[in-house]
Amino acid sequence: MAGGDGMSRYLRQMVLPEVGAEGQERIEAAHVLVVGAGGLGVPVLQYLAGAGIGRITLMDPDTVEETNLHRQPLYRMKDLGRPKVQAAALAVTRLNPGVLLEGRREALTPANAPALVAAADVVLDCADSYAASYTLSDACLAVGKPLISASALGMAGYVGGFCGDPGQGGAPSLRALFPDPPDSGQTCATAGVLGPVVGLLGCLQAQMALRLLLGTTPSPLGEFIRLDNGRFTQFRFDGAPESPGPRFIARQDIRPGDLVVDLRPKDEAPRKATPKALRMPGYGPIGPLPEPGQRAVLACRSGLRSWRAADALSRRWDGEITLLALGDET
C-alpha cells in the first residue's frame, strides 16, 4: 500500500463495494497525467493524492502568484514566485508521501503531448486552455487513452469524459462536442472566476478519474456535466459524430513549403512566427490563398484567432489548414 499503512489511510474508501482491496490496488498502480496546476489542478492533485494514486506526472510552466491564491489553496504565501510544479510536489508529499509526483515545468505542446499521453493510464486536462484541450484530445483519441477535461470561467464551467479505448467503452473526442471555434476569448484574468467553481469542477474531474480506474458503471467516458451559476445539468454524448477540424501543430512541425500567417500585430509580437511568415491580423476572410498542395499554418498567441481565421479560410479554400498557438513569447 502507498504511504505505509494503507489499511488505516484508505479504510473509508476501501469499505466501499466499488473499491475494496482490489480497487485500491488499481488506484495505487495507476499513472495519471495532470496538465495544469491551477484552479482545476489543485483539487485534482489533492483528491487523487489523498486516494493513493501511485504516480502523477504534472505539467505546468507557471509560477505561483498572489492572484492565484483565492482559487488555488494548495499554495501558501511562502510559495509566491516558486514554480507551481515544485510547490505542488512539496504539498502532495506532505499530504501523502507514498505518491510519486514528477513535476515538469513546461507547457503542453503538440510536440510533447503524444509521448506523455501514451505513458499515462488517464489524462486530466486542467490547463483551461482550448489549445491544450484539443491537443490532448487529439493525442488521446489517436492512442485510445481516456481524457477527463474541464474548463471554468466566471460562475460556470464543465467537465466531461472523452476518448479512451474504443474496444473498451471509449467515447467521442472533445471535437465531437465542440467542433466550432469558441465564441469568447476571455480568460480567468479578464472575466474572473469564483474559487469554489473551479474547486467543484476539479473535484468532479478527480471523481471521474477514480471511477474510470475502478471500472464503475456507467462509465464516466461519454458523460458531460455543466455547472452554471450553481446549477448542474448532465447528459451523455456516446453517439456524437467526430468533427475533422483544424489541428494544432508545434513550431518545429512547420515545413519549408508552408504558407505561415502570423495573426499577431507587430506591437504584440515584434518577432514573427517564422522569418518568412506573412503578418496579417485580418487574414482568413481576406488575404492570399495558399498555392495548390501548400499547407496553411495560422499562428497567434492562444490559438483562438488562428481557429477563427481557419474557419473563415475554409469557406473559400479546401486545402489543409493547421493552427499554431505560440503563447506569451519573450
C-alpha positions as CSV (number, residue, x, y, z in Angstrom):
1,M,0.0,0.0,0.0
2,A,1.2,3.5,-0.8
3,G,2.2,5.7,2.1
4,G,2.7,2.9,4.5
5,D,-0.3,1.7,6.5
6,G,-2.9,1.6,3.7
7,M,-5.4,-0.2,5.8
8,S,-5.8,2.9,8.0
9,R,-5.2,5.6,5.4
10,Y,-7.6,4.2,2.9
11,L,-10.0,2.4,5.1
12,R,-13.0,4.7,4.5
13,Q,-12.8,4.2,0.7
14,M,-11.9,0.5,0.8
15,V,-15.1,-0.4,2.6
16,L,-17.0,0.8,-0.4
17,P,-18.0,-2.2,-2.6
18,E,-16.8,-0.3,-5.7
19,V,-13.3,-0.1,-4.2
20,G,-12.2,-2.8,-1.8
21,A,-8.7,-4.2,-1.8
22,E,-8.7,-4.9,-5.5
23,G,-9.8,-1.4,-6.4
24,Q,-7.3,0.2,-4.1
25,E,-4.6,-1.8,-5.8
26,R,-5.8,-0.4,-9.2
27,I,-5.6,3.1,-7.8
28,E,-2.1,2.7,-6.5
29,A,-0.9,1.1,-9.7
30,A,-2.2,4.0,-11.8
31,H,-0.2,6.6,-13.6
32,V,-2.1,9.9,-14.2
33,L,-1.0,12.8,-16.4
34,V,-2.3,16.1,-15.0
35,V,-1.8,19.1,-17.3
36,G,-2.2,22.3,-15.3
37,A,-1.6,23.1,-11.6
38,G,-4.0,25.9,-11.3
39,G,-7.6,26.2,-10.0
40,L,-8.7,22.9,-11.6
41,G,-5.4,21.0,-11.0
42,V,-5.2,21.9,-7.3
43,P,-8.3,19.9,-6.2
44,V,-7.4,17.1,-8.7
45,L,-4.0,16.8,-7.1
46,Q,-5.3,16.9,-3.5
47,Y,-8.0,14.2,-4.0
48,L,-6.1,11.9,-6.3
49,A,-3.1,12.0,-3.9
50,G,-5.4,11.5,-1.0
51,A,-6.9,8.5,-2.7
52,G,-3.5,7.0,-3.2
53,I,-2.8,7.3,-6.9
54,G,0.6,5.7,-7.4
55,R,2.2,8.1,-9.9
56,I,1.3,11.6,-11.1
57,T,3.1,13.5,-13.9
58,L,2.3,17.1,-13.5
59,M,2.9,19.7,-16.2
60,D,2.7,23.5,-15.7
61,P,5.1,26.3,-16.9
62,D,4.0,28.9,-14.5
63,T,4.9,30.2,-11.0
64,V,2.7,30.8,-8.0
65,E,1.2,34.4,-8.0
66,E,-0.8,36.1,-5.3
67,T,-3.8,36.4,-7.6
68,N,-3.9,32.6,-7.8
69,L,-4.4,32.0,-4.1
70,H,-8.1,32.6,-3.9
71,R,-8.8,29.6,-6.1
72,Q,-5.6,27.5,-5.6
73,P,-5.5,26.9,-1.8
74,L,-2.8,24.2,-2.2
75,Y,-0.3,27.1,-2.3
76,R,0.8,29.4,0.5
77,M,2.2,32.9,0.6
78,K,5.7,31.5,1.0
79,D,5.2,29.8,-2.4
80,L,4.9,33.1,-4.3
81,G,7.4,33.1,-7.2
82,R,8.1,29.4,-6.9
83,P,7.3,27.1,-9.9
84,K,3.8,25.6,-9.4
85,V,5.1,22.1,-10.1
86,Q,7.7,22.5,-7.4
87,A,5.2,23.9,-4.8
88,A,2.6,21.3,-5.7
89,A,5.1,18.4,-5.4
90,L,6.1,19.6,-1.9
91,A,2.4,19.9,-0.9
92,V,1.5,16.4,-2.3
93,T,4.4,14.9,-0.5
94,R,3.2,16.4,2.8
95,L,-0.3,15.1,2.1
96,N,0.7,11.5,1.0
97,P,4.4,10.6,0.9
98,G,3.6,7.4,-0.9
99,V,2.5,9.2,-4.1
100,L,5.3,9.8,-6.6
101,L,4.8,13.2,-8.3
102,E,7.0,14.1,-11.3
103,G,6.8,17.8,-12.0
104,R,7.6,19.1,-15.5
105,R,7.9,22.9,-15.7
106,E,6.9,23.2,-19.3
107,A,3.8,23.9,-21.4
108,L,2.0,21.1,-23.2
109,T,2.5,21.3,-26.9
110,P,1.7,19.1,-29.9
111,A,5.3,18.0,-29.9
112,N,5.5,16.6,-26.3
113,A,1.8,15.5,-25.9
114,P,1.9,12.2,-27.7
115,A,4.7,10.6,-25.6
116,L,3.2,11.9,-22.4
117,V,-0.3,10.7,-23.2
118,A,1.0,7.3,-24.3
119,A,2.8,6.8,-21.0
120,A,-0.3,7.5,-18.8
121,D,-3.3,5.5,-17.8
122,V,-5.6,8.5,-17.5
123,V,-5.1,12.1,-18.7
124,L,-6.6,15.0,-16.9
125,D,-6.9,18.3,-18.7
126,C,-6.7,21.1,-16.1
127,A,-5.0,23.6,-18.2
128,D,-8.2,25.6,-19.0
129,S,-6.7,26.4,-22.5
130,Y,-8.6,25.2,-25.6
131,A,-5.3,24.8,-27.4
132,A,-4.1,22.4,-24.7
133,S,-7.5,20.8,-24.5
134,Y,-7.7,20.0,-28.2
135,T,-4.1,18.9,-28.4
136,L,-4.7,16.5,-25.5
137,S,-8.0,15.3,-27.1
138,D,-6.3,14.6,-30.4
139,A,-3.4,12.8,-28.8
140,C,-5.7,10.7,-26.5
141,L,-8.0,9.8,-29.5
142,A,-5.0,8.6,-31.5
143,V,-3.8,6.1,-28.9
144,G,-7.1,5.3,-27.2
145,K,-6.3,6.9,-23.8
146,P,-9.1,8.3,-21.6
147,L,-9.3,12.1,-21.1
148,I,-11.1,13.9,-18.3
149,S,-11.3,17.6,-19.4
150,A,-12.7,20.6,-17.6
151,S,-13.0,24.3,-18.1
152,A,-14.2,27.2,-15.9
153,L,-14.9,30.9,-16.4
154,G,-16.8,33.3,-14.1
155,M,-19.6,31.3,-12.4
156,A,-19.8,28.5,-15.0
157,G,-17.9,25.6,-16.4
158,Y,-18.0,21.9,-17.5
159,V,-16.3,18.6,-17.0
160,G,-16.5,15.6,-19.4
161,G,-15.0,12.2,-20.1
162,F,-13.6,11.8,-23.6
163,C,-11.8,9.4,-25.9
164,G,-10.5,6.1,-24.4
165,D,-10.1,2.7,-26.0
166,P,-13.0,2.1,-28.5
167,G,-12.9,-1.6,-27.7
168,Q,-13.4,-0.9,-24.0
169,G,-16.2,1.6,-24.0
170,G,-14.4,4.6,-25.2
171,A,-16.2,7.9,-26.1
172,P,-16.1,10.5,-28.8
173,S,-13.4,13.2,-28.5
174,L,-13.7,16.8,-27.4
175,R,-14.2,17.8,-31.1
176,A,-17.4,15.9,-31.2
177,L,-19.0,18.2,-28.7
178,F,-17.1,21.4,-29.6
179,P,-16.4,21.3,-33.3
180,D,-16.6,25.1,-33.8
181,P,-14.2,27.9,-32.7
182,P,-15.0,29.3,-29.2
183,D,-17.2,32.4,-29.1
184,S,-15.2,34.2,-26.5
185,G,-11.5,34.8,-26.0
186,Q,-12.0,35.7,-22.3
187,T,-9.9,34.1,-19.6
188,C,-10.0,34.0,-15.8
189,A,-7.7,37.0,-15.9
190,T,-10.1,39.1,-17.9
191,A,-13.5,37.7,-17.0
192,G,-12.8,36.5,-13.4
193,V,-13.7,33.2,-11.8
194,L,-15.0,32.2,-8.4
195,G,-12.8,29.9,-6.4
196,P,-15.4,27.3,-5.5
197,V,-16.4,27.0,-9.2
198,V,-13.1,25.6,-10.2
199,G,-12.9,23.7,-7.0
200,L,-16.2,21.9,-7.7
201,L,-15.2,21.0,-11.3
202,G,-11.7,19.9,-10.2
203,C,-13.3,17.6,-7.6
204,L,-15.6,16.2,-10.3
205,Q,-12.5,15.5,-12.5
206,A,-10.8,13.6,-9.7
207,Q,-14.0,11.6,-9.0
208,M,-14.4,10.7,-12.7
209,A,-10.8,9.6,-12.9
210,L,-11.2,7.3,-9.9
211,R,-14.5,5.9,-11.3
212,L,-12.7,5.2,-14.5
213,L,-9.8,3.4,-12.8
214,L,-12.3,1.4,-10.7
215,G,-14.4,0.4,-13.7
216,T,-17.7,1.6,-12.2
217,T,-20.8,1.8,-14.3
218,P,-22.0,3.8,-16.1
219,S,-18.6,4.8,-17.4
220,P,-17.6,8.5,-17.0
221,L,-16.4,8.4,-20.6
222,G,-19.2,9.9,-22.7
223,E,-20.5,11.8,-19.7
224,F,-20.8,15.6,-19.7
225,I,-21.6,17.8,-16.7
226,R,-22.3,21.5,-16.9
227,L,-22.2,23.9,-14.0
228,D,-23.9,27.3,-14.5
229,N,-24.4,29.7,-11.6
230,G,-24.8,26.9,-9.0
231,R,-27.0,24.6,-11.1
232,F,-25.8,21.3,-12.6
233,T,-27.0,19.7,-15.8
234,Q,-25.8,16.4,-17.2
235,F,-26.1,14.4,-20.4
236,R,-24.3,11.6,-22.3
237,F,-22.8,12.0,-25.8
238,D,-21.8,8.5,-26.6
239,G,-23.1,8.7,-30.2
240,A,-21.8,12.2,-31.1
241,P,-20.0,12.2,-34.5
242,E,-16.4,13.2,-34.7
243,S,-15.5,16.5,-36.4
244,P,-12.4,16.9,-38.6
245,G,-11.5,20.5,-37.7
246,P,-8.0,22.1,-37.9
247,R,-5.3,20.6,-35.8
248,F,-2.7,22.3,-33.6
249,I,1.0,21.7,-34.5
250,A,4.2,22.7,-32.8
251,R,6.6,25.3,-34.1
252,Q,9.1,22.6,-35.1
253,D,6.5,21.0,-37.3
254,I,6.4,23.9,-39.7
255,R,7.5,22.7,-43.1
256,P,9.7,24.8,-45.5
257,G,6.9,25.0,-48.1
258,D,4.1,26.0,-45.7
259,L,2.3,29.3,-46.0
260,V,2.7,30.7,-42.5
261,V,0.4,33.6,-41.5
262,D,1.1,35.4,-38.2
263,L,-2.2,37.0,-37.0
264,R,-0.5,39.0,-34.2
265,P,0.2,42.7,-34.9
266,K,3.7,43.9,-34.6
267,D,3.2,45.7,-31.3
268,E,2.1,42.3,-29.8
269,A,4.8,40.2,-31.3
270,P,7.8,42.1,-32.8
271,R,9.2,38.7,-34.0
272,K,7.1,36.8,-36.4
273,A,6.4,33.1,-36.1
274,T,8.9,32.5,-38.9
275,P,11.1,35.0,-40.7
276,K,9.2,34.5,-43.9
277,A,5.7,34.5,-42.3
278,L,3.1,36.8,-43.7
279,R,2.0,39.2,-40.9
280,M,-1.7,39.8,-41.5
281,P,-4.0,40.1,-38.4
282,G,-7.2,40.2,-40.6
283,Y,-6.3,37.0,-42.5
284,G,-8.9,34.4,-43.2
285,P,-11.9,36.0,-44.9
286,I,-9.3,38.1,-46.9
287,G,-5.7,37.5,-47.9
288,P,-3.8,35.4,-50.4
289,L,-4.7,31.8,-50.7
290,P,-2.1,29.0,-50.4
291,E,-0.8,27.5,-53.6
292,P,-2.1,24.1,-54.7
293,G,-0.7,21.5,-52.4
294,Q,0.6,24.0,-50.0
295,R,-0.4,23.9,-46.3
296,A,-1.6,26.9,-44.3
297,V,-0.3,27.5,-40.8
298,L,-2.1,30.1,-38.9
299,A,-0.3,31.5,-35.8
300,C,-1.4,33.6,-32.9
301,R,-0.8,33.7,-29.1
302,S,-3.6,31.4,-27.8
303,G,-4.9,29.7,-30.9
304,L,-8.3,31.4,-30.8
305,R,-7.6,33.9,-33.6
306,S,-6.0,31.1,-35.6
307,W,-9.0,29.0,-35.2
308,R,-11.4,31.8,-36.3
309,A,-9.1,32.6,-39.3
310,A,-9.1,28.9,-40.2
311,D,-12.9,28.8,-40.1
312,A,-13.1,31.8,-42.4
313,L,-10.3,30.5,-44.7
314,S,-12.0,27.1,-45.0
315,R,-15.0,28.8,-46.6
316,R,-13.0,29.8,-49.6
317,W,-10.2,27.2,-49.7
318,D,-10.4,23.4,-49.2
319,G,-6.7,22.7,-48.5
320,E,-5.0,21.6,-45.3
321,I,-5.1,24.2,-42.5
322,T,-3.2,23.9,-39.2
323,L,-3.1,26.1,-36.1
324,L,-0.1,27.3,-34.1
325,A,-0.5,28.6,-30.5
326,L,2.7,30.4,-29.6
327,G,1.8,31.5,-26.1
328,D,3.4,34.5,-24.4
329,E,6.8,34.8,-26.1
330,T,9.6,36.9,-24.7
